[in-house]
């Protein structure tokens, strides 16, 4: 990429220099030859002034010094050289000048100017000034050499500028490439930096948005796997225990066992729906189905009484009579309640108490046990806070569910450990 940028810059600079240098070189050539013709004519005119009226009768002529490499001579009407230097016999240009015409021409390897000398209306002689074209070409070649040197200097400067600009342009792209490679290697926290170049910054911003969305999608996917594993384990265990108990006791009423199993299966379906909703890029839990808070707590008591009793612990549910008929988002509240009860079973001790209170603007569900919290309350709802069987998934999932449903979950007190779920009243 860097070499390509340098190559493009050099091609552009070379084309520009050629387009500038070629016309300039031609202009130098034309200018030098035009200047030389003018110089010859001035020398001839200066010599004409030195020719006196007596030249026609043989008076001598004292010519001014001409060009060191040229010739300057005066010819009489017989077209013979009388003074100065030049051909002994007048050439064609001199003969035309003798007819009264100023002549400038390039013939062979020579530039010349011939000016007639007049006395009254009569031509009494001709002044001829000439120089070799080689001397003019020498000056032209020197000027062209200087022009070529300037072109080479400009080209060298263009190379330096092109290399510098190539570094400026390619450095952000190389950085973006390294960032992309880091993302490909699994570092989803890598972000492309801006550099001040609008187009490249736009690519960097687009890349960062892409990585951010990819990271969010991957996080949702990972969370879905963890959430599903965490949330399905308890209902499946309850279903298994109920069925095993029904098989183990011949006197068990099969209809009641089947109804209990169906309730567990329905709870499993609700759990799957909730977890799938949270797995979306923009989680939003459906809250169209509401249930009376009292019925929801009765079902939770049936699900958790047995598991806690197996551990030698009690489950106590305290209901505010005025709050039992109030509607709550059933599936979401059940999921959060199951997580908090499972958390109390795994990490707490003693009796687990569930209290339903009407606080006017909201319903409050308190889940308390007789244990003491040992974790930092600031990081309690972050994933991976604990390293136990759930690996810090439960409380983080419960908070995500509460936030998506417009509820609030917080730690009320660390000892005895008490969590409170605040559910806004629905009208």
HELIX and SHEET records of a PDB file:
HELIX    1   1 UNK A    2  UNK A   50  1                                  49    
HELIX    2   2 UNK A   53  UNK A   57  5                                   5    
HELIX    3   3 UNK A   92  UNK A   98  1                                   7    
HELIX    4   4 UNK A  133  UNK A  184  1                                  52    
HELIX    5   5 UNK A  198  UNK A  248  1                                  51    
HELIX    6   6 UNK A  254  UNK A  278  1                                  25    
HELIX    7   7 UNK A  293  UNK A  310  1                                  18    
HELIX    8   8 UNK A  330  UNK A  347  1                                  18    
HELIX    9   9 UNK A  377  UNK A  379  5                                   3    
HELIX   10  10 UNK A  394  UNK A  404  1                                  11    
SHEET    1   A 5 UNK A  81  UNK A  84  0                                        
SHEET    2   A 5 UNK A  70  UNK A  75 -1                                        
SHEET    3   A 5 UNK A 122  UNK A 132 -1                                        
SHEET    4   A 5 UNK A 110  UNK A 119 -1                                        
SHEET    5   A 5 UNK A 103  UNK A 107 -1                                        
SHEET    1   B 2 UNK A 290  UNK A 292  0                                        
SHEET    2   B 2 UNK A 327  UNK A 329 -1                                        
SHEET    1   C 5 UNK A 315  UNK A 319  0                                        
SHEET    2   C 5 UNK A 352  UNK A 358  1                                        
SHEET    3   C 5 UNK A 362  UNK A 368 -1                                        
SHEET    4   C 5 UNK A 417  UNK A 424 -1                                        
SHEET    5   C 5 UNK A 408  UNK A 414 -1                                        
END                                                                             
